[in-house]
Amino acid sequence: MELRDIEIFLTLAEELHFGRTAEQLHVSTARVSQSIKKQERRVGAALFDRTSRTVTLTAIGCRLRDDLRQGYDLIQAGLARATAAGLGASGTLRLGVMGALGNELRPVIDAFRARHLECDVRLQEFHFTDAFTLLRENAVDVQLMWLPIREPDMSVGPVTLTEGRVLAIAADHPMAVEKAASMEDLGDHPVLAPAAGPPDYWIEAMAPSRTPSGRPVPRGPAAKTFHEVLSLVASGQGVCPLNAHVARYYTHPDIVFLPILDASPTEWALVWRTGAESPLIRAFAGTARQIGPRPINDHSSDRARA
């Protein structure tokens, strides 16, 4: 069995969905189906039970998954260590994150540590109003940032996380009785503005100055930190579009988070200073690229009160 076929089988055994497996491995659905059929002919038995709605492992498929997983992981770890040695990657990667996103990046960090035993990762928080200072002062090696990034001295690496967005409003706000919000709603309420610091285009991607129909979005008071955002929203001084993971990680008795149904998904990518690129950075970005983008389980279909 070829390594690629093993990878297809193990991915399908985890995803139990031909389309998601094809998307994750950047192949066609037909390629996934052909590979599984070839493996089933070789084994002489069905590895998956398929219906029009579900895909499940058979007993033989479960056994094969367990038998192959350990060997596959050992092969991948060996290749990663050899690659790291060839690149000269070693030491501690200083990774800048905002708030709780270090936890969401844990699968990439754990895989990187497992594959590069001579390397480690240390997390450091940065604030959205001071987005690039730590990178430019060489205080961190890489940051996880929402796209787009249009800085001429920065390199944008792989997208590692994706998620929806929510609108943070006061619990006594008239919209608090609604189940969802839209980007057009931003034209009806003051939207908090960030304190001076980040590029306009970067904030525009999160809190646009105009609604989809072209109406101007009124600006409320400026906030320097995320906790100031929460305080200003709770006191009714403005609303604020945020990434949906905040509904999981941050609680406030006077704030409601409404899913913004028509907001563009947020893509979080690794970013580093081009002139400071190193084998360590390339090794970490390579691990993230191999794992691929992972949706944050933001529960954005549910109305969350925090």
N, C-alpha and C positions, 0 to 999 in steps of 0.2 A: 504494500500500500504506500503510495507516494505521500510525502509530508503535506502537500497541499490538500490531498483528499482527507487526511487525518484532521487537518485544521477545519475543513468544511464540516466533517462529521461532528467534531467536538463543539463547534459553534452552533450548529443546528440542534445538538443535544441540549445546549444551554438555552437558546432562544426559542426553540420549538415553533419556529416560523420561518418559512423559506424566504420570504421577502426581506425580513430583517437580517437574516443570515447573509443574503446576497449583498445587502447594503453595507453591512459591517465589514465584509471581506472585499468589497469593491469588485464583485463579479456579477454576472447575470443570474437571475433565478433559474434559468435553464441549466446553467453550469452547475449550480447546487444540486438540482434534481438529477442530472446526469451522473454526478459524482456519487450520490447516495445509491442510485440504481447499480452502478458499477461495484460499489462495496457490497451491496446485498447479493449480487450475483456471485461475488468472490466468497462470501461467508456461506451462502446457500440458505439464507433465511432473511426475513424482514427485520430491519433494524428500527423502523418507525411504523406506527399505525397512523394512516392519514385519512381524514375525512375532509369534506368541503370547508369545515370550520376549525378543526383541531389537528394538531400534530403531537403525538405522544411516542415515547420510547417503548419498544417492546422489552421483554425480559432479557433477550439476547442483546438488544441495543444498550440496555443499562449496564450489562456486564462488560461489553466492549468499551463503553465510555469510561468505566472505572479502570479498566486495564490499560487503556491508551493514555489517559490523562497524565498519570505519573511520568510515563516515559516521554510524552510530548513536552511537559514542563521542564524535565531535565535537559532535553535537547535545546529548548529555547533558552534556558539559563546558561547552558554551555556556550551557545552561539553568542549570547549577549556578553558574557565574560570575555570571550575571545575578541569580540568587536571593541569592547571597552579597552582591553589591553592594547589593541592595535591603534586606537584613538588616543591612548594615553590618559583616559578619563580616571580621575581619582579625586578624593577630597570631599568637602561638604558644599553642596549647592545651597545657596541662600535664596529662598523662594519667597517673594512678596505676594501677599494675598490680602483681600479685603474681608474683614469680619469672619464669618463662619465658613467661607469657601475652602479653607484649608482642609476641613473635614470632608467636603465633597470631592476633593482631589486625592483623597486617601488611596483609592485603587491604583492611581498612577504612581504615587509615592511608594506604596508597598511593592509594586512590581519593579520599580527602579531599584529599590534597595535589595530585592531578591536577586535581580539580574546583575547588579554591580556591587558585589560584596565589599569592595574597597571604597564605596561612595556612601554618602549620607545626605539628608535633606534637613535644613533648618528653616522653619517658617518665621516670617516677620510681617507684621501688619503694616499696610499703608492706607492712607485716606484718599477718598476720591477728589478732594480739593487740592491734593498735593501728589498728582498722579505719577509724575516721572522723575521727581527729585532723587529718590533712592537709587533708581537705575543710573541716572546721570552722575551721581556722586559715588558710584561703585559701592553702595551700601548693601545692595542685593544683586544677584546675578540674573534672575528671571522674575517676571511678575505675571500673574494671571489677571487679564484685563478684558473688559468687554470690547467688542469691535464696533466701529472701525477704529484703527490706529493709523494715523497719517503723519507720523513724525519722521523726518528724513534721516534721523540718526538711529532709528529703531528698526529691528527686524521682527516680523510677525511670524510665529511658528504655528504649530497645529492647534486647531480648535479642540478643546478637551471637554467642555461642558456646554449644554444648551438648556434653556428654560424659557418659560413664559414670563409675563409681567402682571403686576397687580397695582391697583390704585389704593394708596393709603389715605383714609379719611377719618375724621373724628367720629366717634360712636354716636354722637348726637347730630351729625350732619344729615341733611335731608336725603342724601343718597344712601344712607346706611341701611335703609330698608330694601334696597335693590339686591339682586343676586349677582350682578355683573356690571361692568362699566365698558365704555368704548373710548377710543382716542378722541372722538368728537366731544366727549364730556369735558375734556380739558379746557375747551373754550368758554365754559360756563363758570369756572371757579379759579381763584388764584392758585397758581402752581408754584411751589417753593422753588427758589432759585439757589444755585450753589454759590458759595462765597468765591471770590476771585481766585483763580489758580489754574483750573483745568482748561484745556482748549475748548473753544465754543463748539466745534464740530462733535466733540466727544460727548458733551452734555446734551447737545441737540439730539443725538441718537437715542437718548433715554427720556428726555423731557423736551419735546419739540416746541418751537416758538409759534407754530401754527398747527391747526387741526387738519385732518385729511381734506376737508372742504375749503381750507384756506383761511379760516377765521383766526385772528391773533389769539394767542394764549396769554391771559393776564398773569403777571408774575407777582408772587407773594414775597415774603421776607427771605433773606439769604440764610443758608445753613452751612456751617463749617464742618460739622461732623454728622455721622449717621444718627447719633443720639439726639443731636439738635433737631434733625429732621423729625424724629418721633415726637419730641416735645412740642414743636411747632404745629404738627398735624393734630396732636391730641388736644391742643388748646384752641383748635379751630381757625388758625391763622392761614391755613392753606391746605391743599391736597398735594400728593406727590406720587408720580408713577415710580415703581420700584421693581426690582427683580423678584420673581415669585418665591424664591427660597426664604425671603425674610418672614413670610407667614409661618414657616416652620421653626425658625431659629430665634425669633424675637417676639416677645410678648409685651403687651401694654394694655391695661384695663380700659383705655379710652380710645382705642384705634380699631378700625375694621379694615380688612384687606379685601377688595373686590377684584376678581380676575378681569383683566382687560382683554376681551375676547378677540379684538382685531389688532392687537399690538404685534409688531414683528418679533419673532423669537430673539432672545439675547444669545449671542455666541461668545463664549469665554475662550480666549486663546493665550498661549504663552508668548511673552514679549521680552526681548532683551536688547541691550545696546549693541548695535552692529559691530562696533569697534572692539567690543569686549567678548565676542563669541569665542568659546573655548571647547575643548573636547568634553568637558563636564556638561556644558549646556547642550551640546549636540547629542550626548548620550541620553540626557533627560528628555529632550524634545523627541528623540527617536522612540523612547519608550511610550511617550504620550501618543505619538503618531501611530504606533503599532496597536495600541489599545483602541484608539479611535474616539470620536465624540461620544459622550454619555449624557443622556437627558437627566437632568435633576428631577427627582420625583417630587414635584412642587405641589401636588394636589390642587392645581389651579382650577380644576373643574368644581371644586367645592368652595363655598363661601366660608372664609375663615375669620373668626373674630379673635383678636389678640389683646 
